[in-house]
Amino acid sequence: MTTDTGTPAASNLRWYVVHAYSGMEKAVERNIRERIERAGMQDKFGRILVPTEEVVELKNGKKSVTERRFFPGYVLVEMVMDDESWHLVKHTSKVTGFVGGARNRPAPISEAEVMKIVNQMQEGIEKPRPKVEWMVGELVRVKEGPFTDFNGAIEEVNYEKSKVRVSVTIFGRATPVELDFSQVEKV
C-alpha cells in the first residue's frame, strides 16, 4: 500500500523480529540493507536495529567501553510485510527466519516493545553498565590495596561509583571495606 506520492503509508510499517546466526547480527543488518538497495525496495522498509548496549570493562586497571548485544541472534526490522519483502529478508545470508506468527506470515511486535528496547539501548549509551555484575552475598577476593588476598562477602554494590562494600574478616572480626570494582575478583 502506498500513499498518493508513491511512498509507503507509515501506518503500514510494522516491526518484525528476525533470527540471525549469533554474532552475525551486524552482518545481517548490512546484508538486508544491501539487498533492499539492489532490489529497489526502500519503500517497503524502515529502520533496522541490532539491540546493543554499552558496557564498561576493566582491562589491566583501565576502563574501556565496549558494545554488547542484549538480544544475541536477533535483529529488528521495520517493514511492510508482503511476499516480496518476506522473501528478501528470509533469503538474506545468515538469516534463519522470522520469530513469531505462522511460518510464512510472521507476527509483528508492538511499538511499545520496540520502544522498551530503544530505551534500553539509549540508557546503555548514557550510562554504560559494568560488564561484571556483582551480587550482595557473593564471595570475592581482594586483588590490590591493603587487604590484598583477603576474601569477603559483598554487603553492598554501588554501580554509580563502581564500588563494592565487602565484609572482610580481620583478626577474627568482620570489617566492612569499600573497594573499587577493579580491586576485587570473583572467587
C-alpha positions in Angstrom: 0.0 0.0 0.0 1.4 3.4 -0.9 0.1 6.9 -0.5 -0.6 9.2 -3.5 3.1 10.2 -3.5 4.3 6.7 -4.1 5.9 6.3 -0.6 4.7 3.8 1.9 2.0 4.8 4.3 3.9 5.0 7.6 1.0 3.1 9.2 1.8 0.0 7.1 5.3 -0.3 8.5 5.5 -2.8 11.4 8.4 -4.2 13.4 9.4 -7.8 13.0 12.0 -9.9 14.8 14.4 -11.6 12.5 16.5 -14.5 13.8 20.2 -14.4 12.7 23.2 -16.5 13.4 24.6 -15.5 16.8 27.4 -13.0 16.4 26.4 -12.1 12.9 23.7 -9.5 13.7 25.6 -6.5 12.3 26.4 -8.5 9.1 22.7 -9.4 8.7 21.8 -5.7 9.2 24.3 -4.8 6.4 23.2 -7.6 4.1 19.5 -6.7 4.4 20.3 -3.0 3.7 22.3 -4.0 0.6 19.5 -6.3 -0.7 16.9 -3.6 -0.2 19.1 -1.2 -2.2 19.7 -3.8 -5.0 16.0 -4.7 -5.2 14.9 -1.1 -5.1 12.5 -1.9 -2.2 13.4 1.1 0.0 9.7 2.0 0.1 8.9 -1.3 1.9 11.4 -0.9 4.7 12.0 1.5 7.6 14.6 1.2 10.3 16.8 -1.9 11.1 18.0 -2.3 14.7 20.6 -4.6 16.3 19.8 -4.2 20.0 23.1 -3.3 21.7 24.1 -1.6 24.9 27.4 -0.2 26.0 29.2 -1.9 28.9 32.3 -0.8 30.8 35.1 -3.4 31.0 38.1 -3.2 33.2 41.3 -4.4 31.5 44.6 -4.1 33.3 43.1 -1.5 35.6 41.8 0.7 32.7 38.2 1.2 31.9 37.1 0.6 28.3 33.6 0.9 26.9 32.5 -1.9 24.6 29.3 -2.8 22.9 27.3 -5.9 23.9 24.3 -7.3 22.2 21.5 -7.8 24.7 19.3 -9.9 22.3 22.0 -12.0 20.7 20.9 -13.6 17.5 18.1 -11.1 16.8 17.7 -8.1 14.5 14.6 -5.9 14.5 13.3 -4.9 11.0 10.6 -2.3 10.4 8.9 -3.3 7.1 5.7 -3.6 5.1 5.1 -7.4 5.2 4.2 -8.9 1.8 5.5 -11.9 -0.2 8.3 -9.8 -1.8 9.7 -8.2 1.4 9.3 -11.5 3.3 11.4 -13.3 0.7 14.0 -10.6 0.6 14.6 -10.8 4.4 14.1 -14.6 4.7 16.7 -15.4 2.0 19.3 -13.0 3.2 22.6 -14.6 4.1 22.9 -15.6 7.8 19.2 -15.2 8.5 17.4 -18.3 9.8 13.9 -16.8 9.7 11.4 -14.6 11.5 10.3 -15.0 15.1 6.6 -15.4 15.9 3.5 -16.0 13.8 3.0 -18.6 11.1 5.9 -20.0 9.0 5.4 -17.6 6.1 3.4 -15.0 7.9 5.3 -13.6 10.8 3.6 -11.6 13.5 4.8 -8.0 14.2 5.8 -6.9 17.6 4.2 -3.8 19.2 5.7 -0.3 19.0 5.7 -0.4 22.9 8.0 -3.4 22.8 10.3 -1.7 20.3 10.4 1.5 22.5 11.4 -0.6 25.5 14.4 -1.9 23.5 15.3 1.5 22.2 15.1 3.0 25.7 17.4 0.2 27.0 19.9 1.0 24.1 19.7 4.7 25.0 20.3 4.1 28.7 23.4 2.0 27.8 24.8 4.9 25.9 24.1 7.4 28.6 25.3 5.2 31.5 27.2 2.1 30.4 26.7 -0.9 32.6 29.7 -2.7 34.1 30.5 -5.9 32.3 30.9 -7.8 35.6 27.7 -7.9 37.7 28.2 -8.1 41.5 25.6 -9.5 43.8 25.2 -9.0 47.6 26.3 -12.1 49.5 28.8 -13.1 46.7 32.3 -14.1 47.8 35.2 -12.1 46.4 38.9 -11.9 46.8 40.7 -8.6 47.2 43.3 -8.2 44.4 45.0 -5.0 45.4 45.3 -2.5 48.2 46.0 -3.0 51.9 43.6 -6.0 52.0 45.2 -7.9 49.1 44.4 -11.7 49.3 41.7 -11.3 51.9 38.4 -12.9 51.0 35.0 -11.5 51.9 31.3 -11.3 51.2 29.8 -8.3 49.3 27.4 -6.3 51.5 26.6 -3.5 49.1 27.1 -2.7 45.4 27.2 0.9 44.1 27.2 0.9 40.3 27.1 4.7 40.2 30.5 4.9 41.9 31.8 1.5 40.7 32.4 0.4 44.3 31.5 -2.5 46.5 31.4 -2.8 50.3 33.0 -6.1 51.3 32.9 -7.6 54.7 36.5 -8.8 55.3 37.5 -10.8 58.4 40.5 -9.2 60.1 41.8 -10.6 63.3 38.6 -12.7 63.7 36.3 -9.7 63.3 34.2 -8.8 60.2 35.1 -5.4 59.0 33.3 -3.6 56.1 35.7 -2.2 53.5 34.8 -0.1 50.5 36.7 -1.1 47.3 36.7 -0.2 43.6 35.3 -2.9 41.2 38.9 -3.2 39.9 40.2 -4.2 43.3 38.1 -7.3 43.7 37.6 -10.5 41.7 35.0 -13.3 42.0 36.2 -16.3 44.0 
